[in-house]
Each structure stands twice: as structure tokens, then as C-alpha cells.
Amino acid sequence: MAVYHADALVIRSREYGESDRLLTLFSREMGKLQALAKGVRKPKSRQRAAAQLFTYGEYLLHRGRTLDTVNEASPKESFPHLWNDYDRTLAATRVAELLDMATIPGQIYPEAFTLTLTVFFLLEHFDPYLLQGAYALRLLRLLGYAPRLGECSECGGALCGPRLFISSAAGGALCLTCREQYAGRWISAGSMALMRQLLNGEMRKLDRLRWNAMMQQEILETLRAYCEETFERKLKSWQMGSAAVEGGGQDRDGKEGST
């Protein structure tokens, strides 16, 4: 059909030409798609608000030969709290970038849409970086890449010690014996336990969890590396620091190769 509707989130918005924007939309019914919003950079454009990053709206799209265009757009939620605070803006940007990187056009991901929309709402009141970590782990699980965090991914044995080893190639944590076969990174046992809570805990109760700056840096850096290695692309916004992360006092990479 030449015209179709999409109930969607704007997860990327780029300048295109003199007054247009090229939108990456993430739709509940159609997954990820691109569409050109013409003239929306003009001050008097009626569709200007619906073309902004993070907007949730209803879009009427025209299917073109090479690129679809936005005929009409009606924003449902603009999430002003995502623009009024640096840390919330950064966390939402990281969520959107990961979703864009991890999904492909033409596939439908209704649970990923619901997860992303929920996180955008919860970012108004929750610790933005706790939500970012929970989102990454849960998106990985929805896409079939969730790391095993409760036992050795290779042999199923117990994990022990104050420092634990995790490898994307192995699909999660590794015991001391199995880790010799893989490259990966060390993480404290406390951070690993918190990652399990971020993955399995009730989403709307995550605000009860607490972490310090060291754990925040360790978990987010571990997830960044895990996602980059899994999807074989760099997460640019995840390398932009927050004040809390930069104050953590740990080495940024913390990597260790196989021996």
C-alpha cells in the first residue's frame, strides 16, 4: 500500500538537505524504518515537534521508491524530562543508539518497543544509569543474547571469588578454569549480583536498588563492551561520560585477554 500508519518512537533524527530531517522510527507493528520528514526544520512547520528525537507519535507515511516520507505526524508524548537533565538526556540517547544498533529493518520487535517506551517514561523519576543498564540487559535477552550471570556459561559450574570474569564470546560469566579459553573482562562479584537484579527484577521497583560510582562505571563499561562485541559496532554515546561515571576512579577499559 502507498500510505500506511506507524505508531512509533523517533530513535534517530538527522538533518537532511536544507530544511528536512531523516527519521529513524521504531514502530510497534513494523519494527525499524526510515522516513523523510520534509520541511520540519522550518520554524512554522506543524510537524516539527513530531520529528524530534525521543518523540512518541502517530505517523502517516507514504511509501516511496527509495525512501518513505512523512505525510502527517501527531506526537503523543515528547518526554520533556529527557531534555531537561543532562544525565537523563545521555541515558535516553544511549538507549536509542543501542536499539538502533541491535535491530534491523523489516523485523518486528513488539516487546523491544514496549521496553523502550517504558524506560522513556520511567526516566522521569528513576536513576537514569540504572535504567540504562537494565535496558541493555533486557534488550539483549529479548534478542537472544542475554549473558548468563548466575553460573559458568561454559560448564555450568559455580562462580566464586571477589572478582568474576565475563566474556561476550562465551555468552556470559566464566569460572576460573573455563576463563582461560576466552578474552573478556573482570568485574566485582557485587557488580555481577547487581546486574542479575537489573536483568530479573521488577522494572518498576528498580529505583530501590543502590550502587556507588565504582559499580556504575564497572557495570556500564562491561555492558558497553559486551554489546559492542556482540553486535560488532561501536556505541559512540556510551563513551560520553557522566560526572558520576568519571568520578569512579577505575581504569576505563579493565580488559584482559586470554592467556
Residue pairs with C-beta under 8 A, 6 or more apart in sequence:
1 63
2 62
2 63
3 60
3 61
3 62
3 63
3 71
4 30
4 60
4 61
4 63
5 58
5 59
5 60
5 61
6 25
6 27
6 29
6 30
6 33
6 58
6 59
6 61
7 27
7 28
7 29
7 57
7 58
7 59
8 25
8 26
8 27
8 28
8 30
8 33
8 56
8 57
8 59
9 25
9 26
9 54
9 55
9 56
9 96
9 113
9 116
9 117
9 120
10 23
10 24
10 25
10 50
10 51
10 52
10 53
10 54
10 55
10 56
10 57
11 24
11 25
11 26
11 32
11 53
11 54
11 96
11 99
11 100
11 116
12 23
12 24
12 53
12 96
12 100
13 21
13 22
13 23
13 24
13 51
13 52
13 53
14 21
14 22
15 21
15 22
15 41
16 22
16 36
18 41
19 38
19 39
19 40
19 41
19 42
20 36
20 37
20 38
20 39
20 40
20 41
21 36
21 37
21 40
21 41
21 51
22 34
22 35
22 36
22 37
23 34
23 35
23 36
23 37
23 51
23 70
24 32
24 33
24 34
24 100
25 32
25 33
25 34
25 35
25 59
26 32
26 99
26 100
26 103
26 109
26 112
26 113
26 116
27 33
27 113
28 110
28 113
28 114
29 108
29 110
30 108
31 103
31 104
31 105
31 106
31 107
31 108
31 109
32 100
32 103
32 104
32 105
32 107
32 109
33 61
33 68
33 105
34 67
34 68
34 105
35 59
35 61
35 67
35 68
35 69
35 70
36 67
36 68
36 69
36 70
37 47
37 50
37 51
37 69
37 70
37 73
38 69
38 70
39 45
39 47
40 47
40 48
40 50
40 51
40 70
41 48
42 48
47 70
47 72
47 73
49 55
49 75
49 78
50 57
50 59
50 70
50 73
50 74
50 75
51 70
51 73
52 78
53 93
53 96
54 78
54 79
54 82
54 83
54 92
54 96
54 120
55 75
55 77
55 78
55 79
56 75
56 76
56 77
56 78
56 79
56 117
56 120
57 73
57 74
57 75
57 76
57 77
58 73
58 74
58 76
59 70
59 72
59 73
59 74
60 70
60 71
60 72
60 73
61 68
61 69
61 70
61 71
62 68
62 69
62 70
62 71
77 120
77 121
79 92
79 120
79 121
79 123
79 124
81 88
81 123
81 124
82 88
82 89
82 92
82 120
82 123
83 89
85 128
86 242
87 128
87 129
87 242
87 243
87 244
88 123
88 124
88 128
90 128
90 237
90 240
90 242
91 123
91 128
91 129
91 131
91 132
92 120
92 123
92 128
93 237
94 132
94 235
94 237
94 238
95 116
95 119
95 120
95 131
95 132
95 135
96 116
97 235
97 236
97 237
97 238
98 135
98 136
98 139
98 227
98 235
98 238
99 112
99 116
99 139
101 227
101 231
101 233
101 235
102 139
102 140
102 143
102 227
102 231
103 109
103 112
103 143
109 142
109 143
111 142
112 139
112 142
112 143
115 135
115 138
115 139
115 142
116 135
118 203
119 131
119 134
119 135
122 131
122 203
122 204
122 206
123 131
125 207
126 206
126 207
127 206
127 207
127 209
129 216
129 220
129 242
129 244
129 245
130 198
130 206
130 207
130 209
130 211
131 206
132 220
133 195
133 198
133 219
133 220
133 223
134 198
134 199
134 201
134 203
134 206
136 223
136 227
137 146
137 147
137 195
137 198
137 199
137 223
138 199
138 203
140 146
140 147
140 226
140 227
140 230
141 199
145 171
145 230
146 172
146 199
147 153
147 166
147 168
147 171
147 172
147 173
147 226
148 171
148 172
148 173
149 166
149 172
149 173
149 192
149 195
149 196
149 199
150 159
150 173
150 196
151 157
151 158
151 159
151 173
152 158
152 159
152 173
152 174
152 175
152 178
153 167
153 170
153 171
153 172
153 173
153 174
153 178
154 170
154 174
154 175
154 178
154 181
155 175
155 177
155 178
157 175
157 177
157 178
158 175
159 173
159 175
159 189
159 192
160 175
160 176
161 176
161 189
162 188
162 189
163 186
163 187
163 188
163 189
164 173
164 186
164 187
164 188
164 189
164 192
165 173
165 174
165 176
165 179
165 182
165 184
165 185
165 186
165 187
165 256
166 172
166 173
166 174
166 184
166 185
166 186
166 187
166 192
166 222
166 226
167 174
167 179
167 182
167 183
167 184
167 185
168 184
168 225
168 226
168 229
168 230
169 182
169 183
169 184
169 229
170 178
170 181
170 182
170 184
173 192
174 182
174 184
180 258
180 259
181 258
182 258
183 255
183 256
183 257
183 258
184 255
184 256
185 221
185 222
185 225
185 253
185 254
185 255
185 256
186 254
186 256
187 195
187 218
187 219
187 222
188 215
188 218
190 215
191 211
191 215
191 218
191 219
191 222
194 209
194 211
194 215
194 219
195 219
195 222
195 223
197 206
197 209
198 206
198 209
198 219
201 209
211 219
213 244
213 245
213 247
213 248
213 249
214 248
214 249
214 250
216 244
216 245
216 248
217 245
217 248
217 250
218 248
218 250
218 254
220 238
220 245
221 252
221 253
221 254
224 235
224 238
224 239
225 255
227 235
227 238
228 234
228 235
